[in-house]
Structure formats: structure tokens, C-alpha cells
């Protein structure tokens, strides 16, 4: 049996985007990680956060809980069994964001499985976790530079291309293969091994992987 999943992210570089000429959803790397983390047959659909319908009586008042509540309500109305709310952790407290999203989903817990997906610090941290993914995609493991030992701890100034800001780290790593990150994110995520992600990103990927086990 195919399980219907709806996922909402922050933008085209994580969950993906809709091709407005065809209305077809173009999957981002977050969708690949969802597929990798489950042995179930999933139908994964994406929706932009600005496309979530407004709720007249919102139980949540602010923050990511509002997004999760709206997504949970959307999932029920459109017969989705699972709703996944993607949010970058950035340099913020992971546990606070996790509880915030969980609270938003809690109003519909008897009707939909709500799963927070919160890379620490952002999706690029997961994308620089598995060197074998680069071997599969580019034919060679990264060496100049190599992958960081603790990708969840990456942070720095976005404006400094040499900083440890995750997007900048990913760009430097992919550049050694004479490529740009755009266009390769999904492939790198799909070819990443969950066991490696659990070791390299135990806080954020570990929690997400564990929560995916709720899908029965």
C-alpha cells in the first residue's frame, strides 16, 4: 500500500519547488532524504509554505508551530497520512524548534503523523556528511577540501565565501569537481547512506530518522 506524504519546506533548495508551467513538483534534497529514511512505499508531494491555506481559528500563536498546524490541517483535508514540516535550524536551539513544530502537529495527532525535519544547521550540513555520495555522483571522494568531521557544528558568516557557513562549505566542496551545487543537491542526498548520516549528524538526522519509524 502506498502511503501519502505531504512535505512543506522553506524554499527550492531544500524541499523543492513547483514548476508553474506544468504544476509538477520538482523534488529537492529533503525529499530524497525522506525516501532514504523509509522502507515503505511513499507518495511524496511538496507544497510551498506560502501555498498553505489560512486557518480561520489558529490554535497556535506564533513561530513554526503555526506552519505545522496549517500543514497538519492541510494533510487531513487532502487525505495525507503523514505531514513533514521542514525547517532549517540555522544557529538556533534545535530542541526549541523541534518542540515548536511538534506542538503545532499535536492538535491533529489522532488523524495524521506529523514529523519535524530540522537539519542542524541546514540541509547543506547533511549534504556534506557522506563522502561516498560524492564518489557515486562525481566518481571521486572530496579531498581538497575534504568533508567536515562534524557537519552539524558548521556555522559562519554567509557573506564570507571562506567561512564555515554550510552553503559556502558545500560550494567549496562541489567546486573541486568543477561543478556548482545547484543541480546536484538531489543526487547527493539520494546517494547518501542513512547509517553514515546517523553517525555524522546524530542530533538532527538521528531524530528525523527515528521519527520516520512512526510510519507504519
N, C-alpha and C positions, 0 to 999 in steps of 0.2 A: 504494500500500500504506500502510495506517495503522500508525504506529509507536507502541507502547505506552510511556508515560512515567509513572513514579511520582515524586511530589514530596512531601517532608516539610519542614515549616517549624517555626516556634516558636509560632504562635498564629493566631487567626482574622483578625487584621488584616494578615497577610502572605500565607500560602498559602491560608488559608480554614478552613472547619470543616464537620463533618458535622452534618446535620440528623438528630438522633436519633429523630425521629418517623417519618422516611421513609428514613433511612440514605443519603440523597443528599448528595454533597459539594457545598458551596456555595463556589465559587471566590473566592479573594481576589486582590488586585492582582498578586501574584507570578505567578500562573497566566497573567494577561493579558500580562505581560512575556515569559513563555516563548513564548506564541503569537506575539507580535510579532517575536521574535528568530529564528524559523524559517520557512522556506518549505515545510517538509514537512507532511504531514497527520499530526497528532498526536492521540492519545487520551491526555489528561492526567488522571490520577487523583491524589487527595490522600490523605494519611494523617497523623494526628496523631503527634507524636513519642512520646507515651505509649502509642500503639497498636502500635508496632513490637515484634515478638516478641523475647523474650530469646534470646540465643545461649549455649549451654552452654559452648562454648570460644571466648571472645572473644579475638581476636589483639591488638586494641588495648586499652590500659590505662586511658586517661582522655581527657577533653575531647571535642571534636567528632568526633574520629576514630572513637570508639565508635558514635556516631549514624550516621555514614557507613557504617561496616562493617555495622551492623544493617540499614540501608536497602538496601545492596548485596545482602546475603543475601536480604532480602525480595523484591527485584526478581527475582532468579534463580528463587526458589521460585514466583513468580506470573507468570513469563514476560514480564517487562518488559524492553525493550531498553535503556531509559535510566532512570537514577535521578538525581534532582536534590535535593541537600541544601541547604536554605535556612537561613542563619544571619545575624543582624544583626552587623555589625562593631562597632557602638557606638563607643566611643572607644579601641578596641584596635588592635593591629597587623594590618592586612589580610593581609599575606603569611603571617604565622604561622597565622592561621585557615585561609587557603587551603591551605597545606601540610598542616595537620592533617586537613582533610576529604579532601584528595587521598590521604593516607596510608591513611585508612580505606577508601576505594574501591579502593586498589591491589590488595587481595587478590582482587578479582573482576574486574580489568581485562580479562581474556580472555573474560568472559561478559557483562558489562554496561558500558555507557558511563556513568561517574559524573561528574557535573558539579556543582561548587560554585557556589552562588548567594549572594553575600555583599555586599549593598548597604552602601556606606560613606556614612553611618554606619548607616542603617536604611532600610527601604522608603520612608519618608516623604521621604528625600533624593531618591530617584528621582521621587517624586510631585510634587516642586516644581521639576522641571527643564525642563519643556516648557510654555511659555505657550500654545501653540496647542492643547494638550489642553484647557485651561480655556476657550478660545474655542469649541471644539467642544461641550463639555459644558454650559457656562453661558452661552454666547453673547457672552462678553466676556473680554478678556485681563485678568489681575490687575494692578492699579496701586496700590492702597492697602491693603496693601503689594504691591509687585511681587515677582517671583520672585528668589531669591538668585543671584548670579553663579556661586558655587562651592558648589553644594549638598552636595558630598561633604565639605566642611570644616565643616558645621554641627555645633555642639555647645553645650551649656549645661545649666543646672540644670532638671531635669524639673519641679520644684516652682514654678518661676518662669514664669508664662504669657507673659511678655515676653522670655524668653530665646531663644537660637538652638537649643534642643533641637528636633530635627526634627519631632516630633509637635506641638509648640507652634507652630512656624513654619507647618506645614500648616493647623492650626486657624485661625490668624490670616488666612491667605490665603483659605481657603474661606469664612470668616465674612463677607468683603466681598460675597459673593453671597447673604448671608442663608441660609447652609446650614451644616451640620455635616459634618465629614469622613466619618463613618460613613455608608455607603450610596453614596458617590461614589468610593471608592478604586478599585474595579474599572474603572469608566468612565474615570477619569482615566488609569489605566495603559493601558487598551486603546486609548485615543486618543492616546497618546504616540508620537512618532516615534523610531525607533531611531537615526537619524542625529543627532538632537538630543541624545539620551541619551549617545551616544558622545562628543559634544563637551562636554557639561556634566558628565558623570560618567565620565571616561575610565578611571579606575583600576578601579572595581568593575563598572560596566556594561560597560566595554570588555573586561574579562577574561571576563565571563559571555557576552557576545555572541560572542567568539572561540571559546569552548569549545562553544557551541551548534552551531558549524560541524562538530563531530565527528559529529553525527547525519547519517548517510547513508542 
